[in-house]
Amino acid sequence: MSPRLTALAFVSLIAASLVALAVSADPPPEVADGPPPPVQFVGHDSRIQAPRYVLVKDDEAWARLWSEHTGVEASFVPPHRHHAPKIDFRRFVVVGYFAGASTNTDGEQAVSVSAERGTTLVRYQPSTFQSASDGPERDPGVRTTPFGLWVIERSPQAIVILEGRRGIKSAPVKWTEVHRFDAE
């Protein structure tokens, strides 16, 4: 093969490799206008069965919600007397989502918290996993009751919760307002 054809074949191979890499690469990180919350509790096994959004502003409401969520009575004495994580409700509030009965979802992950036009925006996405198949022994998936509880700075502004949705893995995320808590 002539040196010219060898060089052309080499350049073509490099170009094809770069195109293949660009097509198969994971999509760029999601656009988020702020950092994630300073603390979040995310999981797949809440005792809260009906979907709902929550805003918690004080210790008593937090103890009741945590008790309902975990199934452990708030009044139960040691070793569970400190069963709800401690939150400084003078500085923070807890915003959350309980998704109810679901399949293959291991939590509702907060992506960012930001202030925009007089509101606090909390963006989250469901964290899902694949287990089901359509083979001869169809796997129905894993039953879950996912939740996300996000500790954010207290503010008198309205809190708007946006869920990140996409049709397929490589599609960009579309943020949809799913709930709003009015300003204090």
Helices and strands as residue ranges (DSSP letters): H 3-24, E 39-43, E 52-56, H 59-70, E 92-98, E 102-103, E 105-116, E 119-128, E 143-144, E 147-153, E 158-165, E 174-181
